[in-house]
Amino acid sequence: MRDRDTLSRRDFVRYASAGAASSVLFGCETPPVANSSDRRPTRGEPVAPPESIDPDDWNALADLALRRVRRSGAEYGDVRILDTTRQSIRGQDRRIASINDARDRGFGVRVLYHGAWGFAASSRLTASEVRRIADLAVEVARSSATLVVDPVELAQEPAHKRTVVTPRQVDPFAVALEDKTRLLIDTMEMLHRQDGVRRSRARLWAQRDVKLFASTEGSRIHFDLLAVNGSFGATAVHDGRFASRSFNTPTLRTGYELINEAGFLSQAQRVAAQAVEKVRAPPAEPGAYDLVLDPEHLALTIHESCGHPSELDRVLGYEANYAGTSFLTTDKLGSFRYGSEHVNLIADNTEPQTLAATGFDDDGVECQRWHIIREGILVGYCTNREVAPKIGETRSRGSSRADGWASVPIVRIANIGLAPGDGQLDDMIADVRRGIYIEGHGSFSIDQKRYNFQFGGDAFWLIENGKRKHMLRDVIYTGITPDFWGRCDAVADASHRRRFGFITCGKGQPGQSGWMTHAAAHARFRGINVMAGQTNK
């Protein structure tokens, strides 16, 4: 558990009143000695000892918070109570380097008062603290309302009373630690059997979030969310150079069966051999190539060049101070050609096991499926209840998420995926005279509008006259987003489709980590500019 140091309430209100912002969001506060629960109850409020509610009775604590919010005259309020359990086991060079077990528990109250937000949070789940934090959130919202220029109006959403449990067969937290560490050590040992491999790494990770969302509109949603992933990699050395090759399971909302079915030991032989081949491979010659990209690589390309620019708060300038803006401005909706007719990018927060498929978002909006790009044309955005009305939409797309109890929900990228086509990978390669096949994630760079970019990868193979030849190293391709996607002339069919998740997507101030999954099948892009990267030495 944790407490976070912040400004005192008196200092916060003083600074907020002097500022020019139209909305002030308050993080969380370590409780002072005196608090709002010391005040006498008003007429109609039950008189109860401060600690008469069991800290594990989340429904009662939520009811208490919502009563305080309703009594203030606020037009909306919600409370999120969250208990997070996380485990990370990391191996390095045939040994276990670290084992981290963590638990984090707390709650946050959000209030909309006269068009302005207020937020407060705490790690203490007691009745007196819930009263204090609810009152503090109201106080912040009232102070913000005195400065508001553009009052917030929320899109409508029906009340939901549901329980969401993500699918799982094997609880990762019930698997013996000895079994997990043995898997990592055996995997690293297998990597080092390949002559030329000098370094190895391996990791297992799991997180469980038990959460309650309740709002003044009548929603009450219980969540039990699980996510798992695993990875390993090898680094080979040759002639003063080094190169790495990695294997990653997708990060999915499933159980430890994801690891059991991944085949770490059988994959390790391939990864080690390719690390050695890669470090000995010639560098790419600069020039124009046809690129054939695998699903794991495309996941990152989609994330950076479509996911972020489709966040409507970013489009409207909310993130300009920190994470940038977007070239997909609202005047382009319905008419702008983002890519070729082969490009269908679909947001789907309903697909089981994907990271954003949580049933409901942190605005209490039901998860949905919709197009961002349809046959190459921009047709949709990722929205929350606050920004959806600004483009005339009557309902949020359900893309509002926070990374913890002490964070304010913000618009996050949905599970955006490239819809399969009707191609086959072998046929796509056979139709390339001079090209490069790319697998996995590598370095990348993209501008603040998500317009100009460059991407690397984890492994590269030269394609000549329809045949995949030897590996290459130091491959980087560059492009302008709509031009790049406009050069997509083939997408493989659904049998090639794979899903890869992200859990470290940075956004917001204070910064938060977003979770989402991007699925794709292999795709081909014609005439892309490739330059040689810098050799690692």
Wavefront OBJ file of the C-alpha trace (Angstrom):
o trace
v 0.000 0.000 0.000
v 1.093 3.566 -0.427
v 0.461 7.183 0.446
v 1.585 9.950 -1.863
v 2.801 13.336 -0.726
v 0.989 16.303 -2.235
v 0.014 19.874 -1.486
v -2.120 20.516 1.557
v -5.751 21.346 0.869
v -5.255 24.960 1.922
v -2.275 25.409 -0.416
v -4.052 23.702 -3.276
v -7.152 25.866 -3.075
v -5.013 28.996 -2.800
v -2.971 28.055 -5.893
v -6.047 26.945 -7.837
v -7.841 30.220 -7.144
v -4.847 32.155 -8.473
v -4.540 30.098 -11.655
v -6.122 30.436 -15.061
v -7.006 26.832 -15.814
v -10.620 26.001 -16.560
v -10.452 22.644 -14.782
v -8.241 21.515 -11.909
v -7.561 17.858 -11.175
v -6.252 16.903 -7.758
v -4.190 13.738 -7.385
v -4.121 12.181 -3.937
v -3.232 13.380 -0.533
v -1.704 11.946 2.606
v -4.332 12.500 5.309
v -3.719 15.455 7.644
v -4.527 15.264 11.350
v -7.791 17.164 11.001
v -10.252 16.279 8.263
v -13.756 16.913 7.033
v -15.218 13.942 8.913
v -14.820 15.945 12.134
v -17.746 18.136 11.116
v -21.227 17.488 12.469
v -23.478 15.475 10.136
v -26.124 17.425 8.305
v -29.844 16.689 8.530
v -30.764 13.400 6.897
v -27.271 11.885 7.069
v -27.000 8.779 9.267
v -24.966 9.306 12.410
v -22.392 6.529 12.660
v -19.000 6.048 14.271
v -16.240 6.991 11.820
v -14.988 3.416 11.459
v -18.325 1.587 11.614
v -17.985 0.384 7.990
v -15.787 -2.642 7.342
v -12.888 -1.599 5.040
v -13.648 -4.673 2.935
v -17.274 -3.617 2.436
v -16.611 -1.673 -0.726
v -20.275 -1.223 -1.567
v -20.908 0.547 1.738
v -17.844 2.749 1.324
v -18.917 3.669 -2.206
v -22.423 4.507 -0.982
v -20.930 6.769 1.660
v -18.830 8.660 -0.886
v -21.712 9.075 -3.318
v -24.027 10.400 -0.591
v -21.511 13.132 0.184
v -21.225 14.033 -3.499
v -24.990 14.127 -4.082
v -25.474 16.308 -1.038
v -23.070 18.902 -2.469
v -25.286 19.671 -5.462
v -22.742 18.320 -7.956
v -24.178 17.188 -11.276
v -22.076 14.014 -11.319
v -19.709 11.977 -9.196
v -18.070 8.575 -9.190
v -15.824 6.488 -6.991
v -13.300 3.821 -7.965
v -11.929 1.413 -5.357
v -9.011 -0.693 -6.560
v -6.849 -3.492 -5.178
v -3.920 -4.416 -7.439
v -1.640 -7.436 -7.039
v 1.421 -7.677 -9.271
v 4.333 -10.081 -9.680
v 7.410 -9.685 -11.858
v 10.210 -12.265 -12.057
v 13.270 -11.310 -14.055
v 16.183 -13.492 -15.073
v 19.516 -12.428 -16.474
v 22.472 -14.495 -17.687
v 21.273 -17.861 -16.317
v 20.284 -16.535 -12.895
v 17.226 -14.968 -11.279
v 17.992 -11.274 -10.998
v 14.865 -10.064 -9.199
v 11.489 -11.134 -7.859
v 8.980 -8.379 -7.193
v 5.653 -8.960 -5.464
v 3.569 -5.847 -4.891
v 0.104 -4.943 -3.695
v -1.463 -1.507 -4.038
v -4.868 -0.557 -2.632
v -6.801 2.689 -2.568
v -9.698 4.715 -3.926
v -10.415 7.886 -5.842
v -13.461 10.153 -5.974
v -14.233 12.304 -8.998
v -16.799 15.126 -8.970
v -18.257 17.335 -11.694
v -19.592 20.588 -10.212
v -20.988 23.353 -12.437
v -18.978 22.057 -15.384
v -15.632 21.651 -13.577
v -13.851 18.521 -12.380
v -12.477 17.835 -8.947
v -10.612 14.704 -7.877
v -9.081 13.367 -4.684
v -7.741 9.965 -3.666
v -6.304 8.076 -0.726
v -4.781 4.719 0.182
v -6.769 4.524 3.450
v -10.008 2.562 3.090
v -11.890 3.772 6.152
v -15.257 5.445 6.544
v -13.793 8.650 7.917
v -11.281 8.837 5.087
v -13.951 8.231 2.462
v -15.964 11.119 3.887
v -12.928 13.367 3.882
v -11.842 12.511 0.348
v -15.353 12.882 -1.075
v -15.664 16.315 0.541
v -12.209 17.265 -0.717
v -13.097 16.281 -4.307
v -16.194 18.480 -4.041
v -14.151 21.345 -2.651
v -11.653 21.117 -5.524
v -14.470 21.012 -8.095
v -16.127 24.077 -6.549
v -12.853 25.992 -6.661
v -12.300 24.946 -10.266
v -15.836 26.041 -11.194
v -14.985 29.641 -10.344
v -12.459 29.605 -13.197
v -14.187 27.429 -15.763
v -14.410 28.822 -19.308
v -15.703 25.811 -21.227
v -17.980 23.832 -18.885
v -17.794 20.067 -19.175
v -20.942 18.371 -20.447
v -21.008 14.594 -20.279
v -22.421 12.394 -23.011
v -25.310 10.286 -21.789
v -24.782 6.701 -20.645
v -27.332 4.352 -19.089
v -26.698 3.010 -15.599
v -25.027 -0.397 -15.521
v -25.012 -2.988 -12.750
v -22.632 -5.738 -13.791
v -19.778 -7.990 -12.732
v -16.859 -8.446 -15.141
v -14.389 -11.316 -14.788
v -11.782 -11.678 -17.532
v -11.211 -15.257 -18.781
v -8.535 -17.438 -17.237
v -7.851 -21.146 -16.731
v -4.746 -21.128 -14.520
v -4.267 -18.471 -11.839
v -0.679 -17.205 -12.294
v -0.473 -16.311 -8.608
v -1.237 -19.929 -7.686
v 1.642 -21.326 -9.767
v 4.627 -22.223 -7.573
v 7.462 -19.696 -7.640
v 9.902 -22.577 -8.079
v 8.165 -23.603 -11.306
v 8.357 -20.086 -12.692
v 12.014 -19.531 -11.840
v 12.934 -22.963 -13.220
v 11.272 -22.103 -16.536
v 13.277 -18.883 -16.806
v 16.576 -20.513 -15.861
v 16.041 -23.428 -18.271
v 15.170 -20.971 -21.052
v 18.328 -18.948 -20.476
v 20.430 -22.118 -20.342
v 18.986 -23.104 -23.704
v 19.894 -19.711 -25.172
v 23.496 -20.056 -24.029
v 23.896 -23.424 -25.732
v 24.170 -21.513 -29.007
v 27.790 -20.609 -29.678
v 28.141 -16.839 -29.892
v 25.400 -15.926 -27.387
v 26.938 -13.888 -24.558
v 23.946 -12.498 -22.690
v 20.436 -13.726 -21.909
v 17.330 -12.397 -20.256
v 13.892 -13.748 -19.392
v 10.829 -12.418 -17.598
v 7.391 -13.410 -16.346
v 4.794 -10.852 -15.302
v 1.209 -10.969 -14.026
v -1.242 -8.444 -12.598
v -4.697 -8.767 -11.061
v -6.997 -5.784 -10.530
v -10.059 -6.113 -8.331
v -12.112 -2.953 -8.727
v -15.454 -1.356 -7.951
v -16.854 1.526 -9.987
v -19.954 3.327 -8.709
v -21.522 6.580 -9.844
v -24.258 9.000 -8.803
v -26.105 7.954 -11.970
v -26.686 4.500 -10.532
v -23.925 2.451 -12.144
v -22.218 -0.161 -9.984
v -19.694 -2.407 -11.704
v -17.444 -4.991 -10.069
v -14.273 -6.052 -11.916
v -11.837 -8.942 -11.569
v -9.228 -8.317 -14.272
v -6.150 -10.455 -14.912
v -3.250 -9.960 -17.330
v -0.165 -12.082 -18.066
v 2.896 -11.995 -20.296
v 6.337 -13.486 -20.677
v 9.445 -12.765 -22.725
v 13.065 -13.701 -23.211
v 15.966 -12.697 -25.415
v 19.545 -13.422 -26.409
v 22.434 -11.126 -27.273
v 25.223 -12.346 -29.536
v 28.653 -10.781 -30.093
v 30.840 -10.865 -33.202
v 33.730 -8.741 -34.422
v 33.127 -6.035 -31.818
v 29.405 -5.820 -32.606
v 26.441 -7.094 -30.657
v 22.877 -7.843 -31.712
v 19.824 -9.107 -29.858
v 16.819 -11.214 -30.768
v 13.743 -11.563 -28.574
v 10.588 -13.569 -28.060
v 7.452 -12.056 -26.526
v 4.135 -13.572 -25.705
v 1.299 -11.139 -26.284
v 0.198 -9.411 -23.089
v -3.354 -10.706 -22.726
v -6.136 -10.845 -20.171
v -5.816 -14.558 -19.594
v -4.188 -16.945 -17.135
v -0.859 -18.738 -16.838
v -1.956 -21.033 -19.648
v -0.532 -18.325 -21.926
v 2.951 -19.182 -20.627
v 2.366 -22.936 -20.612
v 1.343 -22.823 -24.275
v 4.111 -20.453 -25.447
v 6.830 -23.114 -25.763
v 9.665 -21.106 -24.228
v 12.255 -23.892 -24.561
v 11.449 -24.739 -28.166
v 11.419 -21.058 -29.139
v 14.731 -20.436 -27.371
v 16.730 -22.463 -29.908
v 15.358 -20.387 -32.791
v 15.872 -17.067 -31.000
v 19.481 -17.874 -30.081
v 20.351 -18.990 -33.609
v 18.813 -15.857 -35.116
v 20.685 -13.602 -32.668
v 23.962 -15.104 -33.910
v 22.891 -14.833 -37.555
v 21.786 -11.239 -37.049
v 25.063 -10.048 -35.543
v 26.961 -11.554 -38.496
v 24.513 -10.224 -41.108
v 25.385 -7.411 -43.524
v 23.804 -4.004 -42.961
v 20.944 -2.872 -45.157
v 21.853 -0.789 -48.186
v 19.886 2.483 -48.215
v 17.157 2.797 -50.801
v 13.525 2.070 -51.594
v 12.215 -1.391 -50.656
v 8.921 -3.178 -50.535
v 8.323 -4.074 -46.897
v 6.466 -7.105 -45.563
v 5.706 -6.521 -41.886
v 4.728 -9.155 -39.327
v 1.871 -8.676 -36.809
v 4.120 -7.924 -33.833
v 5.916 -5.206 -35.741
v 2.652 -3.764 -37.075
v 1.273 -3.564 -33.542
v 3.778 -0.818 -32.712
v 3.320 0.942 -36.058
v -0.462 0.996 -35.549
v -0.068 2.189 -31.977
v 2.124 5.163 -32.822
v 0.797 6.231 -36.238
v -2.935 5.577 -35.767
v -3.636 4.923 -32.072
v -2.305 8.149 -30.621
v -3.513 10.469 -33.399
v -7.035 9.016 -33.036
v -7.351 10.024 -29.353
v -9.865 12.857 -29.512
v -8.539 14.716 -26.466
v -5.172 14.849 -28.195
v -6.844 16.040 -31.416
v -8.537 18.839 -29.448
v -5.235 19.989 -27.943
v -5.603 18.594 -24.407
v -2.210 16.854 -24.631
v -0.335 19.559 -26.549
v 1.739 20.560 -23.536
v 3.129 17.084 -22.969
v 2.384 14.343 -25.510
v 1.652 16.471 -28.544
v -1.276 16.905 -30.911
v -2.557 15.022 -33.964
v -2.667 15.440 -37.725
v -6.096 13.690 -37.739
v -8.003 16.884 -36.938
v -11.804 16.917 -36.732
v -12.249 18.694 -40.081
v -10.877 15.520 -41.703
v -13.489 13.195 -40.186
v -15.335 11.307 -42.901
v -13.219 12.533 -45.810
v -9.482 12.293 -45.125
v -7.611 9.488 -46.876
v -5.395 7.944 -44.230
v -4.396 4.892 -46.302
v -5.242 2.647 -49.216
v -8.524 0.768 -49.612
v -6.816 -2.250 -48.012
v -6.488 -0.389 -44.699
v -9.308 -1.023 -42.239
v -8.341 -0.126 -38.692
v -10.982 -1.241 -36.221
v -11.218 -0.357 -32.537
v -12.584 -3.339 -30.643
v -12.769 -3.145 -26.860
v -15.069 -6.177 -26.790
v -12.707 -8.917 -28.030
v -12.037 -11.393 -25.187
v -8.516 -11.454 -23.696
v -7.509 -8.083 -25.140
v -6.273 -5.492 -22.673
v -8.964 -2.845 -23.168
v -11.750 -5.454 -23.103
v -12.779 -4.768 -19.524
v -16.535 -4.701 -20.110
v -16.763 -1.032 -19.102
v -14.305 1.835 -19.009
v -13.527 4.126 -16.066
v -16.407 6.447 -17.019
v -18.779 3.501 -16.580
v -19.326 3.327 -20.362
v -19.857 -0.075 -21.947
v -16.993 -1.231 -24.194
v -17.704 -1.112 -27.925
v -16.424 -1.904 -31.432
v -16.124 0.739 -34.182
v -14.022 1.774 -37.188
v -11.241 4.337 -36.943
v -10.265 3.912 -40.601
v -12.682 2.336 -43.105
v -11.216 1.440 -46.516
v -8.535 4.050 -45.976
v -10.822 6.914 -44.814
v -10.828 8.440 -41.301
v -14.261 7.753 -39.781
v -13.840 7.651 -35.995
v -11.941 8.551 -32.841
v -11.293 7.204 -29.371
v -13.450 9.236 -26.965
v -14.698 9.571 -23.409
v -17.898 11.140 -22.059
v -16.311 14.592 -21.887
v -14.983 14.963 -25.440
v -17.530 12.931 -27.441
v -20.118 15.803 -27.464
v -17.500 18.156 -28.899
v -17.791 16.389 -32.270
v -21.563 15.972 -32.052
v -21.566 12.392 -30.790
v -24.242 11.514 -28.239
v -22.363 8.633 -26.632
v -18.763 7.987 -25.616
v -16.849 5.193 -27.349
v -15.795 3.910 -23.926
v -12.072 4.726 -24.117
v -11.629 6.408 -20.733
v -9.156 4.644 -18.452
v -6.924 5.408 -15.477
v -3.834 3.418 -14.534
v -4.684 3.268 -10.839
v -6.851 4.481 -7.999
v -4.808 7.693 -7.647
v -5.100 8.649 -11.331
v -7.806 10.571 -13.174
v -9.399 8.693 -16.120
v -8.352 10.093 -19.483
v -8.879 9.127 -23.115
v -6.716 6.134 -23.999
v -6.096 4.295 -27.259
v -8.589 1.492 -27.870
v -7.726 -2.031 -29.018
v -7.082 -0.864 -32.579
v -6.302 -3.605 -35.074
v -5.689 -3.950 -38.806
v -8.538 -6.011 -40.237
v -7.375 -9.105 -42.140
v -7.484 -9.177 -45.923
v -7.416 -12.208 -48.194
v -3.685 -12.640 -48.826
v -1.151 -15.318 -47.917
v 2.298 -14.462 -46.566
v 4.129 -16.648 -49.070
v 2.250 -15.076 -51.981
v 2.950 -11.584 -50.687
v 6.678 -12.311 -50.519
v 6.642 -14.027 -53.914
v 5.408 -10.782 -55.487
v 8.366 -8.723 -54.183
v 11.422 -8.186 -56.371
v 13.481 -6.191 -53.842
v 12.261 -5.978 -50.292
v 12.733 -6.628 -46.601
v 10.704 -8.815 -44.249
v 10.572 -7.372 -40.714
v 9.587 -9.048 -37.437
v 9.129 -7.629 -33.950
v 9.596 -4.312 -32.199
v 12.652 -2.091 -32.353
v 13.481 1.548 -31.895
v 11.126 4.199 -33.250
v 10.706 7.937 -33.475
v 7.645 9.971 -34.428
v 6.857 13.668 -34.324
v 4.371 15.451 -32.066
v 1.591 15.295 -34.648
v 2.240 11.580 -35.370
v 2.979 12.451 -38.978
v 6.676 11.877 -39.723
v 8.215 8.697 -38.341
v 10.970 6.125 -38.458
v 10.791 2.534 -37.244
v 13.291 -0.233 -36.671
v 12.497 -3.837 -35.786
v 13.787 -6.941 -34.047
v 14.757 -9.074 -37.067
v 15.129 -8.430 -40.803
v 15.472 -10.613 -43.897
v 16.329 -9.532 -47.427
v 13.760 -10.455 -50.102
v 15.067 -10.892 -53.645
v 12.995 -11.984 -56.600
v 10.225 -13.390 -54.460
v 12.469 -15.334 -52.069
v 13.348 -14.629 -48.464
v 17.148 -14.679 -48.275
v 19.636 -14.000 -45.480
v 19.194 -11.754 -42.452
v 20.094 -8.075 -42.407
v 20.973 -5.772 -39.547
v 20.600 -2.058 -38.846
v 17.373 -1.564 -40.817
v 15.346 1.608 -40.275
v 12.511 2.746 -42.511
v 11.041 6.227 -42.666
v 7.773 7.665 -43.826
v 4.883 10.072 -43.522
v 1.866 8.379 -41.969
v -0.803 8.779 -44.706
v 1.734 8.164 -47.465
v 3.006 5.013 -45.731
v -0.460 3.521 -45.179
v -1.390 4.589 -48.706
v 1.327 2.241 -49.956
v -0.273 -0.806 -48.332
v -1.339 -3.063 -51.197
v -1.947 -6.404 -49.458
v -3.032 -7.718 -46.047
v -2.913 -11.410 -45.153
v -6.013 -13.346 -44.152
v -7.310 -14.103 -40.659
v -5.138 -17.217 -40.267
v -2.131 -14.868 -39.990
v -3.727 -12.585 -37.380
v -1.969 -12.201 -34.013
v -2.448 -9.883 -31.028
v 0.149 -7.923 -29.077
v -0.477 -5.721 -26.069
v 1.108 -2.616 -24.595
v 1.166 -1.818 -20.864
v 3.588 1.128 -20.834
v 1.858 3.624 -23.126
v 2.679 6.999 -21.593
v 0.261 9.894 -21.499
v -1.133 12.547 -19.157
v 0.179 14.897 -16.493
v 0.950 13.376 -14.023
v 2.014 10.578 -16.361
v 0.032 7.354 -16.621
v 0.637 3.999 -18.318
v -2.141 2.863 -20.637
v -3.043 -0.690 -21.641
v -4.316 -1.727 -25.078
v -3.960 -4.513 -27.647
v -3.225 -4.149 -31.356
v -3.955 -7.067 -33.669
v -2.872 -7.506 -37.259
v -2.071 -9.967 -39.997
v 1.027 -9.585 -42.179
v 0.857 -6.619 -44.558
v 2.894 -5.394 -47.534
v 3.928 -1.802 -48.272
v 5.437 -0.761 -51.595
v 8.427 1.539 -52.155
v 9.304 2.509 -48.573
v 12.502 4.442 -47.892
v 15.055 2.433 -45.870
v 18.250 3.754 -44.342
v 20.997 1.945 -42.489
v 20.964 2.315 -38.739
v 23.992 2.580 -36.481
v 25.835 -0.634 -35.693
v 25.954 -1.526 -32.008
v 29.520 -1.746 -30.744
l 1 2 3 4 5 6 7 8 9 10 11 12 13 14 15 16 17 18 19 20 21 22 23 24 25 26 27 28 29 30 31 32 33 34 35 36 37 38 39 40 41 42 43 44 45 46 47 48 49 50 51 52 53 54 55 56 57 58 59 60 61 62 63 64 65 66 67 68 69 70 71 72 73 74 75 76 77 78 79 80 81 82 83 84 85 86 87 88 89 90 91 92 93 94 95 96 97 98 99 100 101 102 103 104 105 106 107 108 109 110 111 112 113 114 115 116 117 118 119 120 121 122 123 124 125 126 127 128 129 130 131 132 133 134 135 136 137 138 139 140 141 142 143 144 145 146 147 148 149 150 151 152 153 154 155 156 157 158 159 160 161 162 163 164 165 166 167 168 169 170 171 172 173 174 175 176 177 178 179 180 181 182 183 184 185 186 187 188 189 190 191 192 193 194 195 196 197 198 199 200 201 202 203 204 205 206 207 208 209 210 211 212 213 214 215 216 217 218 219 220 221 222 223 224 225 226 227 228 229 230 231 232 233 234 235 236 237 238 239 240 241 242 243 244 245 246 247 248 249 250 251 252 253 254 255 256 257 258 259 260 261 262 263 264 265 266 267 268 269 270 271 272 273 274 275 276 277 278 279 280 281 282 283 284 285 286 287 288 289 290 291 292 293 294 295 296 297 298 299 300 301 302 303 304 305 306 307 308 309 310 311 312 313 314 315 316 317 318 319 320 321 322 323 324 325 326 327 328 329 330 331 332 333 334 335 336 337 338 339 340 341 342 343 344 345 346 347 348 349 350 351 352 353 354 355 356 357 358 359 360 361 362 363 364 365 366 367 368 369 370 371 372 373 374 375 376 377 378 379 380 381 382 383 384 385 386 387 388 389 390 391 392 393 394 395 396 397 398 399 400 401 402 403 404 405 406 407 408 409 410 411 412 413 414 415 416 417 418 419 420 421 422 423 424 425 426 427 428 429 430 431 432 433 434 435 436 437 438 439 440 441 442 443 444 445 446 447 448 449 450 451 452 453 454 455 456 457 458 459 460 461 462 463 464 465 466 467 468 469 470 471 472 473 474 475 476 477 478 479 480 481 482 483 484 485 486 487 488 489 490 491 492 493 494 495 496 497 498 499 500 501 502 503 504 505 506 507 508 509 510 511 512 513 514 515 516 517 518 519 520 521 522 523 524 525 526 527 528 529 530 531 532 533 534 535 536 537
